[in-house]
Amino acid sequence: MKGGKKKLLGGILVERGALTPEQLHEALTRQKEGGERLGQVLQELGFLTEEEVLQALSDQLGVPIVSLADPSLNLYPVINHFPQKFMKQYRFFPLDLSNGVLSVVMADPLDFYTLDDIRLRTGYEVKVLLGREREVLRALDQYYSSSSTMEKIIKDLEDEGSRLAEEEDVEQLKDMASEAPVVRLVNLILSRAVESRASDVHVEPFEGKLRVRYRIDGVLIDAESPPKRLQAAIVSRIKIMAKMNIAERRLPQDGRIRLQLGGQDLDIRVSTIPTIYGESIVMRLLDRSNVLLGLGELGFGQGTERQFETLIKKPHGIILVTGPTGSGKTTTLYGALRELNSVEKKIITIEDPVEYQLEGVNQIQVKPKIGLSFASGLRHIVRQDPDIILVGEIRDAETAEIAIHAALTGHLVLSTLHTNDAAGAITRLLDMGIEDYLVSSTLVAVLAQRLVRKICLGCKVPYVPEEAELRELGLDATKLRGLALFKGQGCSECNFLGYKGRIGIYELLVVTEPLQRLILQKADANQIKQTAVERGMKPLREDGWEKVKVGITTIAEVVRVAQEDV
């Protein structure tokens, strides 16, 4: 059923002879006074039964009636796009999702505004089914409600008569942030993030609302959000947990929360910044129980993996891993350390923060407040007689210079740099003021990487890409002959996103003699990249296409994370 011109229920019933014009007029007058739905008013006045209203709508609109009390129906929560309060307010129950069509049972199938809202929020086509209001509400209570829902917690706050704290009243904020419902509310936000496999939780204040979003597999997804009036209490609770100063709201702060949630040991990095509507908070979730991945599990192609394993076993030099924040650089470096870690090797790392603890590795946490920066820490590390040094990130010329000299004096240095591709790392070092001869003589290789989402195995289906998609990746239809490409159509296993989990795509630039000459000539990044490709380097998008061909990811994902080759 599409939107179009809205047919009014009263008009339908008068046309059918089920109501007289006088009865409709009386019902409409009563409806204006009370604000109830017309069908409900007609039943209260005794003009029609619920069954008669439903049957009239069903016959007129061609919409079947479904009884949610039917025991043969296999009811379960099929989507999580809507808070229970919203579904109750507009009297609909999501019944089924298949082939991109969401079937919803509604008490009022003429509520086109709600239908449009459902389509916009989910991106699915909507099939409408008629249901009895009491059955819709009962099913929502049974399948979309629990004692720990946000709605229930907020109701508990109201039932306890909690007085909301003013922004300036620090003592009252502390008291409210320690109340059981607020504690449960923050724990609920975090536990749902863990259940959703989120890496980050964003709590963002706006003029009329408080917004909560989860970053799942690198993409931000809207989550159920608490009301704006609870902003001060929620922010204060998080700041108390992170051992921050709750009285300071004008300056950014950083903190850390350690807790056990759902049997998992979580280390949560918390960052706050002041905005015009209050403090915005981002929490990075690190699961300490996560097993560190080996190089073979990261998604390297066979040739690239063997080449990288050979390079990290060199006795000295610098190997850089590049990419934007959240592209898996640290995971790759830990995979390399896991490969290198042995009794014969002394390994020291300096990181910000230390995300995972590695047995047999000396790990240092950067502490700028007391003067322990990457540069100062690195100076002392080289006096500790290490074989391998991992520097969390080369952020400035001073750190780069010390790392270069460590490589010159017989150490293998692993680090990260924020550049878009492998060739860009070389020009970045030169721009920092590092002498070209030092870069050419110490840099062994640069690995650029991105993370692409993997197609969900629970809803993986074959599809034929459109020409525009192929053009974006620089492909033509002839490359698809004999190939079956796949995508995820969305299921409960992947939160109806079509993707679950991530894998790396890589380009490995090895600094050979021709590239050393280009560095000494201060060649630009494009020239360096072109020469590297001529000598066998596989660019990011090409590696991504290899993973599309074997059904791991999609063209859209590769285009999203890897910029077009220039």
Disulfide bonds with the S-S distance in Angstrom:
none
